[in-house]
């Protein structure tokens, strides 16, 4: 009889241990779910960042213009851009390879009835985050300053995304030739070497016509 009692007790302890292990396993199974939610939240926060918010470099920047002379593009200030002395709107970033040095990452200016916007590659290389932000930058300008439908913009986005990707992979070489991506607005995109300035590298530039008033 005592043997039976001891066996029943041992089985009960084993069942209790198994139940405890199962509870721990279930708790562990929930951990990745929490991590996934946190990752998703972080990803959502990242998508709402300003286009020009890669590095705080206020102490390195040239003097800011007291008055913005180009009201057409003044909304870019909300994205972290500043207007330089020549009237262009620019985004400056720290050089990740050299402390105390910064360069122009994005630039847009109005020339007659067109907007010319560039994403600059230092020594031909994209810095971290530049690929996606370049697309966001270009598409923001296209959405605000061309008469395109949402369907057309989807096609333009796919085209520019593929173009930037091919540049990153080295499959498109610098040239002065422009590639048409938007027929109604005569939108051109090109990958070219820089002909002026201190930045030794290349640029991806879009050239779009502004709607006639």
C-alpha positions as CSV (number, residue, x, y, z in Angstrom):
1,X,0.0,0.0,0.0
2,X,2.8,2.4,0.9
3,X,4.5,1.6,-2.5
4,X,1.3,2.5,-4.3
5,X,1.0,5.8,-2.4
6,X,4.7,6.6,-3.2
7,X,4.1,5.8,-6.9
8,X,1.0,8.0,-7.0
9,X,3.0,10.8,-5.3
10,X,5.9,10.5,-7.8
11,X,3.5,10.6,-10.7
12,X,1.8,13.6,-9.3
13,X,5.1,15.4,-8.9
14,X,6.0,14.5,-12.6
15,X,2.7,15.9,-13.8
16,X,3.2,19.0,-11.7
17,X,6.7,19.4,-13.2
18,X,5.5,18.9,-16.7
19,X,2.7,21.5,-16.2
20,X,5.3,24.0,-14.9
21,X,7.6,23.4,-17.8
22,X,4.6,23.8,-20.2
23,X,3.7,27.1,-18.6
24,X,7.2,28.3,-18.9
25,X,7.3,27.2,-22.5
26,X,4.1,29.1,-23.2
27,X,5.5,32.2,-21.6
28,X,8.6,31.9,-23.7
29,X,6.5,31.4,-26.8
30,X,4.9,34.8,-26.1
31,X,8.2,36.6,-25.9
32,X,8.9,36.8,-29.6
33,X,5.4,38.2,-30.1
34,X,6.1,41.1,-27.8
35,X,9.4,41.7,-29.6
36,X,7.7,41.7,-33.0
37,X,5.2,44.3,-31.8
38,X,8.1,46.5,-30.5
39,X,9.9,46.1,-33.8
40,X,6.8,47.0,-35.7
41,X,6.3,50.1,-33.5
42,X,9.9,51.1,-34.1
43,X,9.4,50.6,-37.8
44,X,6.4,52.8,-37.8
45,X,8.2,55.5,-35.9
46,X,11.0,55.3,-38.5
47,X,8.6,55.9,-41.4
48,X,7.4,59.1,-39.8
49,X,10.9,60.6,-39.5
50,X,11.7,63.8,-41.4
51,X,13.5,63.2,-44.7
52,X,16.4,65.3,-43.6
53,X,17.0,64.1,-40.0
54,X,20.0,61.8,-40.2
55,X,22.3,63.8,-38.0
56,X,22.2,66.9,-35.8
57,X,24.8,69.2,-37.3
58,X,23.5,72.7,-36.3
59,X,26.9,73.8,-35.0
60,X,28.5,73.1,-38.3
61,X,26.0,74.6,-40.6
62,X,26.5,77.9,-42.5
63,X,24.4,80.9,-41.4
64,X,20.7,80.3,-42.2
65,X,18.8,82.8,-44.3
66,X,16.6,85.0,-42.2
67,X,13.9,85.1,-44.8
68,X,13.0,82.3,-47.3
69,X,12.8,83.8,-50.7
70,X,11.2,80.8,-52.4
71,X,7.7,80.2,-51.0
72,X,7.1,77.4,-53.5
73,X,9.4,75.1,-51.5
74,X,9.3,76.6,-48.0
75,X,7.4,73.5,-46.8
76,X,10.7,71.7,-47.0
77,X,11.7,73.4,-43.8
78,X,9.4,71.1,-42.0
79,X,11.4,68.2,-43.3
80,X,14.7,69.6,-42.0
81,X,15.9,71.4,-45.1
82,X,17.3,74.9,-45.0
83,X,17.6,77.5,-47.8
84,X,21.1,78.5,-48.8
85,X,22.3,81.8,-50.1
86,X,21.6,80.9,-53.8
87,X,18.0,80.1,-52.9
88,X,18.2,76.3,-53.2
89,X,16.8,74.1,-50.4
90,X,19.4,71.7,-49.1
91,X,19.8,68.9,-46.5
92,X,23.2,68.7,-44.8
93,X,24.5,65.5,-43.1
94,X,27.6,64.5,-41.2
95,X,30.3,62.6,-43.1
96,X,30.2,59.2,-41.5
97,X,33.9,58.7,-42.4
98,X,35.3,61.9,-41.2
99,X,34.5,63.7,-37.9
100,X,33.7,67.4,-38.3
101,X,33.0,67.2,-42.0
102,X,29.5,67.5,-43.5
103,X,28.2,67.6,-47.0
104,X,25.0,68.2,-49.0
105,X,22.9,65.1,-49.2
106,X,19.8,66.5,-51.0
107,X,19.2,69.7,-52.9
108,X,16.4,71.1,-54.9
109,X,16.0,74.4,-56.8
110,X,13.6,76.0,-59.2
111,X,15.0,76.9,-62.6
112,X,12.5,78.8,-64.8
113,X,9.5,76.4,-65.0
114,X,11.2,73.3,-63.7
115,X,12.3,71.7,-60.4
116,X,15.8,70.1,-60.3
117,X,16.3,67.8,-57.3
118,X,19.4,65.8,-56.5
119,X,20.5,63.1,-54.1
120,X,24.3,63.2,-53.9
121,X,26.6,60.2,-53.5
122,X,29.9,60.9,-51.7
123,X,32.6,59.2,-53.8
124,X,29.8,57.3,-55.6
125,X,28.4,55.5,-52.6
126,X,25.0,55.8,-50.8
127,X,25.2,56.3,-47.1
128,X,22.9,54.4,-44.7
129,X,19.3,55.3,-45.2
130,X,19.9,57.4,-48.3
131,X,18.2,55.0,-50.7
132,X,14.8,55.1,-49.1
133,X,15.0,58.8,-48.2
134,X,15.9,59.7,-51.8
135,X,12.8,58.0,-53.0
136,X,10.7,59.8,-50.3
137,X,12.3,63.1,-51.3
138,X,11.6,62.6,-55.1
139,X,8.1,61.3,-54.6
140,X,7.2,64.2,-52.3
141,X,8.2,66.7,-54.9
142,X,6.4,64.8,-57.7
143,X,3.2,64.6,-55.6
144,X,3.2,68.3,-54.7
145,X,4.4,69.8,-58.0
146,X,3.0,67.6,-60.9
147,X,-0.4,66.7,-62.1
148,X,-0.2,63.0,-61.6
149,X,-2.8,60.5,-60.4
150,X,-2.1,58.1,-57.5
151,X,-1.9,55.2,-60.1
152,X,0.7,57.1,-62.1
153,X,2.7,57.9,-59.0
154,X,2.8,54.2,-58.1
155,X,4.4,53.5,-61.5
156,X,6.8,56.4,-61.1
157,X,7.8,55.1,-57.7
158,X,8.5,51.7,-59.0
159,X,10.6,53.1,-61.8
160,X,12.7,55.4,-59.6
161,X,13.1,52.7,-57.0
162,X,14.5,50.4,-59.6
163,X,16.7,53.2,-61.0
164,X,18.2,54.0,-57.5
165,X,18.7,50.3,-56.8
166,X,20.6,49.8,-60.1
167,X,22.8,52.8,-59.3
168,X,23.5,51.3,-55.8
169,X,24.5,48.0,-57.5
170,X,26.8,49.7,-60.0
171,X,24.7,48.6,-63.0
172,X,24.1,52.2,-64.1
173,X,27.2,54.3,-64.9
174,X,27.3,58.1,-64.6
175,X,26.2,59.8,-67.8
176,X,24.6,63.1,-68.9
177,X,21.8,61.1,-70.5
178,X,18.4,61.5,-69.0
179,X,15.8,58.8,-68.7
180,X,12.1,59.7,-69.2
181,X,9.9,58.5,-66.3
182,X,6.9,60.8,-66.6
183,X,5.7,61.6,-70.1
184,X,3.0,64.3,-69.4
185,X,5.3,66.3,-67.1
186,X,8.5,65.5,-69.1
187,X,10.1,64.1,-66.0
188,X,13.7,63.0,-66.4
189,X,16.0,61.1,-64.1
190,X,19.7,60.8,-64.6
191,X,22.8,59.6,-62.8
192,X,25.8,61.8,-63.3
193,X,29.1,63.0,-62.1
194,X,29.3,66.3,-60.2
195,X,30.7,69.2,-62.2
196,X,30.9,71.7,-59.3
197,X,31.2,71.9,-55.6
198,X,33.6,70.3,-53.1
199,X,31.9,66.9,-53.0
200,X,33.8,64.3,-55.1
201,X,31.1,61.9,-56.3
202,X,28.0,61.6,-58.3
203,X,24.3,62.5,-58.1
204,X,20.9,61.1,-58.9
205,X,18.8,64.0,-60.2
206,X,15.2,64.3,-61.3
207,X,14.1,67.2,-63.5
208,X,10.3,67.9,-63.6
209,X,8.2,70.5,-65.2
210,X,6.0,72.7,-62.9
211,X,2.3,72.9,-63.9
212,X,1.5,76.1,-65.8
213,X,-0.7,78.5,-63.9
